[in-house]
């Protein structure tokens, strides 16, 4: 017998989705934390505010990774729907 592995469609392959999600989360966390550290070094003198900028950068990275992962798993609700427009009939030009 040859290779008898089933081919799983990409949309149903949870292992690939988790791998992509973890990779994305780690990358965005590290890069945004480094960006926050660099910005903190340039803009602030106090160590507390520098660490705050690092924490803010890490939070932005985790938040953006969470958003992308929820889209990847198709768990996020659709974006805001366009408001429904109710058409009002135009007034008639004649007299009653």
Legacy VTK file of the C-alpha trace (Angstrom):
# vtk DataFile Version 3.0
C-alpha trace
ASCII
DATASET POLYDATA
POINTS 96 float
0.000 0.000 0.000
1.111 3.443 -0.812
0.741 6.432 1.430
-2.797 6.152 2.843
-2.999 9.492 4.682
-6.174 11.431 4.237
-5.787 14.872 2.813
-7.552 17.334 5.090
-8.873 20.495 3.473
-7.119 23.580 4.738
-10.290 25.066 6.178
-10.687 22.088 8.540
-7.052 21.545 9.536
-6.982 22.741 13.154
-3.320 21.878 13.683
-2.275 24.195 10.864
-4.540 26.925 12.198
-3.106 26.641 15.709
0.452 26.658 14.354
-0.242 29.779 12.324
-1.962 31.442 15.265
0.855 30.733 17.714
3.467 31.873 15.218
1.561 35.087 14.565
1.053 35.751 18.287
4.703 35.277 19.199
5.930 37.419 16.320
3.536 40.286 16.967
4.186 40.186 20.717
7.961 40.338 20.271
7.992 42.929 17.504
5.541 45.274 19.180
7.306 44.912 22.537
10.581 45.851 20.866
8.859 48.773 19.186
7.479 49.900 22.539
10.921 49.575 24.132
12.533 51.597 21.348
9.826 54.253 21.557
10.171 54.332 25.342
13.906 54.886 25.083
13.435 57.735 22.643
10.524 59.489 24.302
10.693 58.906 28.067
13.242 59.288 30.841
11.519 57.546 33.702
11.932 53.763 33.895
8.266 53.411 34.826
7.068 55.132 31.657
9.530 53.138 29.579
8.145 49.877 30.936
4.656 51.216 30.380
5.421 51.776 26.704
6.777 48.225 26.460
3.604 46.886 28.078
1.447 48.981 25.761
3.336 47.654 22.735
2.932 44.082 23.966
-0.790 44.641 24.468
-1.179 46.027 20.969
0.664 43.019 19.559
-1.422 40.494 21.462
-4.631 42.305 20.582
-3.883 42.377 16.883
-2.838 38.713 16.960
-6.070 37.817 18.752
-8.085 39.595 16.080
-6.292 37.783 13.256
-6.590 34.408 15.004
-10.309 34.858 15.551
-10.683 35.584 11.849
-8.566 32.542 11.054
-10.835 30.331 13.128
-13.875 32.151 11.713
-15.115 32.896 15.188
-15.384 36.650 14.982
-18.682 38.237 14.140
-18.990 40.021 10.851
-18.090 43.661 10.747
-20.821 46.129 11.457
-23.594 45.694 8.992
-24.692 48.631 6.921
-27.761 50.294 8.359
-31.039 49.401 6.757
-32.444 52.246 4.746
-36.193 52.591 4.742
-37.431 54.194 1.589
-40.205 56.692 2.083
-42.464 57.113 -0.932
-42.173 60.493 -2.591
-45.173 62.796 -2.226
-47.465 62.847 -5.221
-47.656 65.994 -7.288
-51.456 65.956 -7.715
-54.141 67.362 -5.452
-56.622 65.083 -3.702
LINES 1 97
96 0 1 2 3 4 5 6 7 8 9 10 11 12 13 14 15 16 17 18 19 20 21 22 23 24 25 26 27 28 29 30 31 32 33 34 35 36 37 38 39 40 41 42 43 44 45 46 47 48 49 50 51 52 53 54 55 56 57 58 59 60 61 62 63 64 65 66 67 68 69 70 71 72 73 74 75 76 77 78 79 80 81 82 83 84 85 86 87 88 89 90 91 92 93 94 95
